[in-house]
Amino acid sequence: MAFATTGRYFASITFEDQGSDLSRMDVEVGGADIAAAEAIVAANIADFVAITKAYIVGYAVREEFTNGAARTPAGQVEEKAVLTLALSTAPKKAIFTIPAPVDSIFGASGTTDFNHVTTSNALVQALVGDFTAGGFKLSDGENVGTLPAAVLRGVRTHRSSGRG
């Protein structure tokens, strides 16, 4: 893999209404680098505050990277591996979805486990391990519990698509 910056930057601005419903707006930001993009957003966020009745919860600025390696997609993103994970704040659990999963994380073809994730699989454990303390966080800012037991179960699913 050879990920490199595209030189594009984006801001995600989160709005909250009187019913505590959230909405996010993503906008592209100019700037020569991430520091310049952050400065542009900081200098202009007041314009969003002034024009909306919603409360602006906050914003995030990100840099876009692209994979320059040879492109060989093989799966369908409608196929998913849906994992149930134990969080570090037991007994809480989370659902984590992997698009176009590799077949090797499931049971052998032709067996009753063909559509079940092998929770002890090294690829599954490695990815989920990235969400333990000090790594990535799940959407509400929580971490996964202790491996390998944090991967409770997983199944293969297919989500319909209108793209054909």
Backbone as JSON, one array per atom type, in Angstrom:
{
  "sequence": "MAFATTGRYFASITFEDQGSDLSRMDVEVGGADIAAAEAIVAANIADFVAITKAYIVGYAVREEFTNGAARTPAGQVEEKAVLTLALSTAPKKAIFTIPAPVDSIFGASGTTDFNHVTTSNALVQALVGDFTAGGFKLSDGENVGTLPAAVLRGVRTHRSSGRG",
  "N": [[0.83, -1.18, 0.0], [0.44, 2.21, -0.78], [-0.14, 5.0, 0.43], [-0.87, 8.38, -0.15], [-0.99, 11.94, 0.24], [-3.67, 13.82, -1.21], [-3.72, 16.46, -1.34], [-6.03, 17.7, -0.73], [-8.44, 19.06, 1.52], [-10.84, 18.83, 4.15], [-13.7, 19.94, 6.01], [-15.76, 18.9, 8.63], [-18.72, 19.82, 9.92], [-20.69, 19.9, 12.77], [-24.05, 20.16, 13.58], [-26.61, 20.92, 15.98], [-30.03, 20.59, 16.75], [-33.04, 21.95, 18.34], [-34.32, 19.7, 19.27], [-32.32, 17.99, 19.95], [-31.34, 16.63, 17.77], [-28.85, 15.69, 15.45], [-26.92, 17.01, 12.74], [-24.68, 16.77, 10.03], [-22.41, 18.66, 8.12], [-20.32, 18.5, 5.38], [-17.59, 20.15, 4.01], [-15.35, 21.21, 1.44], [-12.09, 22.48, 1.98], [-9.84, 25.11, 1.28], [-6.27, 25.64, 1.08], [-2.76, 25.24, 1.64], [-1.7, 23.21, 3.16], [-2.46, 20.96, 5.92], [-2.38, 22.49, 8.27], [-2.87, 25.07, 7.31], [-5.45, 24.7, 6.31], [-6.83, 24.16, 8.71], [-6.55, 26.67, 9.93], [-8.05, 28.26, 8.19], [-10.65, 27.25, 8.57], [-11.0, 27.79, 11.32], [-10.96, 30.58, 11.22], [-13.28, 31.14, 9.84], [-15.51, 29.82, 10.9], [-17.3, 31.21, 12.46], [-19.05, 32.42, 10.68], [-20.77, 30.36, 9.96], [-21.96, 29.94, 12.45], [-23.33, 32.36, 12.73], [-25.31, 32.22, 10.75], [-27.06, 30.13, 11.2], [-29.8, 28.66, 13.04], [-29.35, 26.52, 14.55], [-27.31, 24.9, 17.06], [-23.85, 24.9, 16.9], [-22.06, 22.17, 17.39], [-19.44, 21.4, 17.05], [-16.42, 21.02, 15.08], [-14.44, 19.23, 12.66], [-11.33, 18.89, 11.04], [-9.94, 17.45, 8.2], [-7.5, 15.63, 6.29], [-7.26, 14.41, 3.0], [-6.32, 11.24, 1.8], [-5.02, 9.04, -0.68], [-4.9, 5.76, -2.1], [-2.19, 4.69, -3.81], [-1.45, 2.27, -4.83], [-1.58, -0.58, -7.08], [-4.75, -1.02, -8.5], [-7.08, -3.3, -7.61], [-9.89, -4.14, -7.02], [-11.98, -6.66, -5.65], [-14.24, -7.56, -4.36], [-17.71, -7.1, -3.38], [-19.19, -4.22, -2.12], [-21.66, -4.34, -0.96], [-21.79, -6.74, 0.35], [-21.24, -7.72, 3.65], [-19.32, -8.08, 6.68], [-20.54, -8.47, 9.77], [-19.77, -7.61, 12.91], [-20.09, -8.32, 16.38], [-19.01, -6.63, 19.12], [-17.41, -6.58, 22.3], [-17.26, -3.87, 24.48], [-14.83, -1.79, 26.19], [-16.09, -0.69, 28.3], [-17.72, -2.55, 29.86], [-20.98, -3.81, 30.55], [-21.36, -3.08, 27.89], [-21.9, -3.23, 24.33], [-20.97, -3.2, 20.84], [-21.75, -2.79, 17.37], [-19.91, -3.57, 14.54], [-19.09, -3.02, 11.24], [-17.76, -4.48, 8.32], [-17.04, -3.72, 5.07], [-17.21, -5.61, 2.0], [-15.76, -8.07, 2.83], [-12.9, -10.29, 3.13], [-12.93, -13.73, 2.15], [-11.54, -15.46, 3.8], [-11.95, -14.89, 6.48], [-14.2, -16.12, 7.28], [-16.01, -19.21, 8.05], [-15.21, -22.41, 6.53], [-16.02, -22.96, 3.08], [-19.03, -24.57, 2.16], [-19.54, -25.58, 4.64], [-21.39, -25.48, 7.77], [-20.58, -23.22, 9.01], [-19.99, -21.34, 7.11], [-21.11, -18.78, 6.71], [-20.44, -17.49, 9.01], [-18.33, -15.5, 10.99], [-15.02, -16.31, 11.8], [-14.07, -15.8, 14.84], [-11.59, -15.83, 16.07], [-9.81, -15.45, 14.06], [-6.8, -14.26, 12.61], [-6.73, -11.9, 11.02], [-9.14, -10.64, 11.7], [-8.76, -10.27, 14.46], [-6.54, -8.56, 14.38], [-7.53, -6.21, 13.09], [-9.68, -5.46, 14.81], [-8.18, -5.15, 17.1], [-7.0, -2.71, 16.6], [-8.81, -0.95, 17.6], [-8.67, -0.94, 20.32], [-7.62, 0.42, 23.53], [-5.81, 3.42, 23.03], [-5.74, 3.32, 20.29], [-7.76, 3.47, 17.37], [-11.11, 4.79, 17.78], [-14.49, 3.83, 18.4], [-17.62, 5.02, 17.0], [-18.87, 6.5, 19.07], [-16.79, 7.26, 20.65], [-15.67, 5.24, 22.17], [-13.64, 2.43, 23.26], [-12.69, -0.89, 22.23], [-12.95, -3.88, 24.18], [-10.77, -6.21, 25.93], [-8.69, -8.21, 23.93], [-8.44, -11.71, 23.03], [-11.14, -12.03, 23.45], [-12.96, -9.95, 23.06], [-14.16, -9.94, 20.57], [-17.15, -11.0, 19.98], [-19.01, -12.29, 18.24], [-19.77, -12.88, 14.75], [-21.22, -12.33, 11.53], [-21.92, -13.06, 8.04], [-23.44, -10.82, 5.86], [-25.72, -9.42, 3.45], [-26.35, -6.41, 1.99], [-28.87, -4.72, 0.32], [-28.63, -2.99, -2.81], [-29.24, -0.2, -4.91], [-27.77, 0.14, -7.13], [-27.31, -1.86, -8.92]],
  "CA": [[0.0, 0.0, 0.0], [1.18, 3.45, -0.88], [-1.07, 6.1, 0.62], [-0.25, 9.71, -0.25], [-1.97, 13.02, 0.31], [-4.18, 14.35, -2.47], [-3.68, 17.91, -1.24], [-7.4, 18.19, -0.48], [-8.78, 19.12, 2.95], [-12.28, 18.91, 4.37], [-14.19, 20.23, 7.36], [-17.05, 18.34, 9.0], [-19.31, 20.71, 10.93], [-21.83, 19.22, 13.37], [-25.12, 21.05, 14.04], [-27.61, 20.29, 16.86], [-31.26, 21.38, 16.81], [-33.69, 22.02, 19.66], [-34.71, 18.35, 19.67], [-31.07, 17.26, 20.12], [-30.97, 15.9, 16.56], [-27.58, 16.16, 14.89], [-26.72, 17.01, 11.3], [-23.28, 17.09, 9.72], [-22.14, 19.21, 6.8], [-18.93, 18.36, 4.97], [-17.2, 21.13, 3.0], [-13.94, 21.2, 1.09], [-11.39, 23.66, 2.48], [-8.59, 25.41, 0.58], [-5.09, 25.66, 1.94], [-1.59, 24.54, 1.11], [-1.44, 22.05, 4.0], [-3.49, 20.77, 6.94], [-2.34, 23.62, 9.2], [-3.55, 26.19, 6.64], [-6.87, 24.36, 6.28], [-7.34, 24.37, 10.07], [-6.62, 28.11, 10.16], [-9.17, 28.77, 7.4], [-11.89, 26.87, 9.25], [-11.08, 28.56, 12.57], [-11.23, 31.98, 10.9], [-14.57, 31.3, 9.18], [-16.6, 29.07, 11.54], [-18.28, 32.19, 12.99], [-20.05, 32.67, 9.64], [-21.77, 29.31, 10.11], [-22.67, 30.22, 13.7], [-24.21, 33.5, 12.51], [-26.38, 32.0, 9.78], [-27.92, 29.0, 11.55], [-30.47, 28.66, 14.34], [-28.85, 25.35, 15.27], [-26.09, 25.04, 17.85], [-22.73, 24.19, 16.29], [-21.44, 21.34, 18.41], [-18.01, 21.42, 16.81], [-15.99, 20.7, 13.72], [-13.2, 18.48, 12.5], [-10.66, 19.13, 9.77], [-9.22, 16.24, 7.82], [-6.75, 15.61, 5.04], [-7.6, 13.25, 2.2], [-5.22, 10.43, 1.28], [-5.46, 8.05, -1.66], [-4.03, 4.6, -2.24], [-1.57, 4.68, -5.12], [-1.09, 0.91, -5.24], [-2.37, -1.12, -8.18], [-6.15, -1.12, -8.09], [-7.66, -4.59, -7.96], [-11.02, -4.5, -6.15], [-12.49, -7.98, -6.01], [-15.48, -7.87, -3.66], [-18.87, -6.22, -3.5], [-19.35, -3.52, -0.84], [-22.95, -4.71, -0.37], [-21.54, -7.86, 1.26], [-20.66, -7.19, 4.9], [-19.11, -8.9, 7.87], [-21.08, -7.69, 10.88], [-19.19, -8.12, 14.15], [-20.55, -7.83, 17.68], [-17.81, -6.44, 19.93], [-17.54, -6.15, 23.69], [-16.52, -2.64, 24.72], [-14.07, -1.74, 27.44], [-17.05, -0.28, 29.33], [-18.62, -3.69, 29.97], [-21.35, -4.85, 29.59], [-21.75, -2.48, 26.62], [-21.47, -3.89, 23.1], [-21.07, -2.39, 19.64], [-21.78, -3.49, 16.09], [-18.88, -3.05, 13.65], [-19.34, -3.59, 9.91], [-16.64, -4.47, 7.38], [-17.54, -3.91, 3.7], [-16.48, -6.5, 1.08], [-14.75, -8.81, 3.6], [-12.25, -11.43, 2.48], [-13.57, -15.0, 2.52], [-10.75, -16.21, 4.79], [-12.37, -14.63, 7.87], [-15.4, -16.92, 7.53], [-15.82, -20.65, 8.07], [-14.93, -23.02, 5.23], [-17.12, -23.09, 2.12], [-19.71, -25.86, 2.22], [-19.8, -25.97, 6.03], [-22.44, -24.69, 8.42], [-19.98, -21.97, 9.48], [-19.6, -20.54, 5.95], [-21.58, -17.41, 6.87], [-20.07, -17.04, 10.35], [-16.95, -15.04, 11.13], [-14.16, -17.02, 12.74], [-13.7, -14.67, 15.7], [-10.18, -15.91, 16.43], [-9.02, -15.24, 12.85], [-5.75, -13.25, 12.84], [-7.1, -10.63, 10.38], [-10.2, -10.06, 12.52], [-8.15, -9.83, 15.72], [-5.66, -7.42, 14.1], [-8.34, -5.01, 12.86], [-10.38, -5.1, 16.05], [-7.15, -4.68, 18.02], [-6.75, -1.28, 16.34], [-9.83, -0.17, 18.32], [-8.45, -1.03, 21.76], [-7.1, 1.67, 24.1], [-4.66, 4.0, 22.37], [-5.88, 3.25, 18.84], [-8.99, 4.08, 16.87], [-12.27, 4.72, 18.66], [-15.75, 3.63, 17.71], [-18.3, 6.28, 16.72], [-19.2, 7.29, 20.27], [-15.56, 7.52, 21.39], [-15.31, 4.14, 23.07], [-12.69, 1.43, 22.8], [-13.04, -2.3, 22.34], [-12.37, -4.52, 25.36], [-9.55, -7.01, 25.82], [-8.67, -9.27, 22.92], [-9.28, -11.98, 21.87], [-12.53, -12.24, 23.85], [-13.82, -8.81, 22.7], [-14.92, -10.27, 19.36], [-18.14, -11.94, 20.49], [-19.53, -13.09, 17.13], [-19.84, -12.17, 13.49], [-21.93, -13.02, 10.46], [-21.89, -12.5, 6.69], [-24.75, -10.33, 5.43], [-25.73, -8.72, 2.16], [-27.24, -5.26, 2.01], [-29.29, -4.44, -1.06], [-28.13, -1.76, -3.44], [-29.96, 0.2, -6.09], [-26.81, 0.4, -8.2], [-27.28, -2.97, -9.86]],
  "C": [[0.88, 1.24, 0.0], [0.21, 4.62, -0.78], [-0.32, 7.42, 0.61], [-1.34, 10.76, -0.22], [-2.41, 13.44, -1.1], [-4.06, 15.87, -2.5], [-5.05, 18.54, -1.06], [-7.7, 18.06, 1.01], [-10.27, 19.36, 3.08], [-12.58, 19.26, 5.82], [-15.54, 19.55, 7.5], [-17.58, 19.17, 10.15], [-20.56, 20.03, 11.44], [-22.78, 20.25, 13.99], [-26.07, 20.26, 14.94], [-28.83, 21.18, 16.91], [-31.9, 21.3, 18.19], [-34.18, 20.67, 20.16], [-33.52, 17.43, 19.89], [-30.72, 16.36, 18.93], [-29.72, 16.53, 15.97], [-27.59, 16.07, 13.38], [-25.28, 17.4, 11.04], [-23.18, 17.61, 8.3], [-20.65, 19.06, 6.53], [-18.65, 19.36, 3.86], [-15.72, 20.98, 2.71], [-13.33, 22.52, 1.51], [-10.12, 23.86, 1.66], [-7.43, 25.37, 1.57], [-3.98, 24.82, 1.38], [-1.26, 23.28, 1.9], [-2.52, 21.98, 5.07], [-3.52, 21.93, 7.93], [-3.06, 24.83, 8.6], [-5.05, 25.93, 6.58], [-7.51, 24.57, 7.65], [-7.5, 25.85, 10.37], [-7.79, 28.73, 9.4], [-10.49, 28.47, 8.09], [-12.06, 27.69, 10.53], [-11.45, 30.02, 12.3], [-12.64, 32.19, 10.36], [-15.74, 30.59, 9.84], [-17.67, 30.0, 12.08], [-19.35, 32.51, 11.96], [-21.14, 31.61, 9.67], [-22.61, 29.54, 11.36], [-23.71, 31.32, 13.47], [-25.42, 33.18, 11.65], [-27.35, 30.87, 10.14], [-28.58, 29.21, 12.91], [-30.0, 27.47, 15.19], [-27.6, 25.73, 16.07], [-24.99, 24.27, 17.12], [-21.96, 23.49, 17.4], [-19.92, 21.4, 18.29], [-17.69, 21.13, 15.37], [-14.7, 19.89, 13.77], [-12.64, 18.8, 11.13], [-9.84, 17.89, 9.44], [-8.52, 16.43, 6.48], [-7.09, 14.33, 4.3], [-6.32, 12.56, 1.7], [-5.8, 9.44, 0.29], [-4.42, 6.95, -1.77], [-3.5, 4.55, -3.67], [-1.17, 3.31, -5.62], [-1.99, 0.47, -6.4], [-3.79, -1.41, -7.71], [-6.74, -2.43, -8.56], [-8.81, -4.95, -7.02], [-11.63, -5.82, -6.61], [-13.85, -8.27, -5.39], [-16.59, -6.89, -4.0], [-19.09, -5.55, -2.14], [-20.71, -3.78, -0.2], [-22.82, -5.91, 0.56], [-20.81, -7.32, 2.47], [-20.33, -8.32, 5.86], [-19.56, -8.01, 9.02], [-20.61, -8.34, 12.17], [-19.89, -7.52, 15.36], [-19.33, -7.82, 18.6], [-18.15, -6.04, 21.35], [-16.69, -4.9, 23.87], [-15.78, -2.69, 26.05], [-14.95, -1.3, 28.6], [-18.13, -1.35, 29.45], [-19.82, -3.3, 30.83], [-21.75, -4.3, 28.22], [-21.13, -3.23, 25.44], [-21.63, -2.91, 21.94], [-21.12, -3.3, 18.42], [-20.76, -2.8, 15.19], [-19.02, -3.77, 12.32], [-18.13, -3.41, 9.0], [-17.2, -4.69, 5.97], [-16.62, -4.82, 2.88], [-15.39, -7.3, 1.8], [-14.14, -9.96, 2.8], [-12.87, -12.73, 3.0], [-12.84, -15.72, 3.65], [-11.15, -15.91, 6.23], [-13.62, -15.42, 8.25], [-15.05, -18.4, 7.61], [-15.66, -21.18, 6.65], [-16.18, -23.14, 4.38], [-17.71, -24.49, 2.22], [-19.97, -26.35, 3.63], [-20.91, -25.1, 6.61], [-21.9, -23.36, 8.93], [-19.59, -21.02, 8.34], [-20.0, -19.07, 6.08], [-21.3, -16.85, 8.26], [-18.59, -16.64, 10.38], [-16.22, -15.91, 12.13], [-13.55, -15.95, 13.63], [-12.23, -14.67, 16.1], [-9.26, -15.68, 15.23], [-8.04, -14.08, 13.07], [-6.09, -11.9, 12.21], [-8.17, -9.9, 11.19], [-9.6, -9.49, 13.8], [-7.26, -8.6, 15.51], [-6.46, -6.14, 13.9], [-9.05, -4.55, 14.12], [-9.38, -4.59, 17.09], [-6.79, -3.22, 17.82], [-7.72, -0.38, 17.1], [-9.74, -0.35, 19.84], [-7.83, 0.28, 22.24], [-5.85, 2.14, 23.36], [-4.73, 3.98, 20.86], [-7.09, 4.02, 18.36], [-10.07, 3.98, 17.93], [-13.5, 4.48, 17.82], [-16.51, 4.96, 17.7], [-18.63, 7.11, 17.95], [-17.98, 7.46, 21.18], [-15.12, 6.42, 22.33], [-14.32, 3.19, 22.42], [-13.26, 0.03, 22.99], [-12.34, -2.86, 23.58], [-11.13, -5.34, 25.03], [-9.71, -8.11, 24.77], [-8.12, -10.55, 23.52], [-10.77, -12.05, 22.18], [-13.47, -11.12, 23.42], [-14.62, -9.05, 21.43], [-15.9, -11.37, 19.74], [-18.68, -12.87, 19.4], [-19.53, -12.23, 15.87], [-20.53, -13.01, 12.44], [-21.72, -12.31, 9.13], [-23.31, -12.04, 6.37], [-24.6, -9.69, 4.04], [-26.77, -7.64, 2.25], [-27.6, -4.92, 0.58], [-28.76, -3.08, -1.52], [-28.96, -1.45, -4.67], [-29.05, 0.44, -7.28], [-26.66, -0.75, -9.18], [-26.23, -3.99, -9.63]]
}
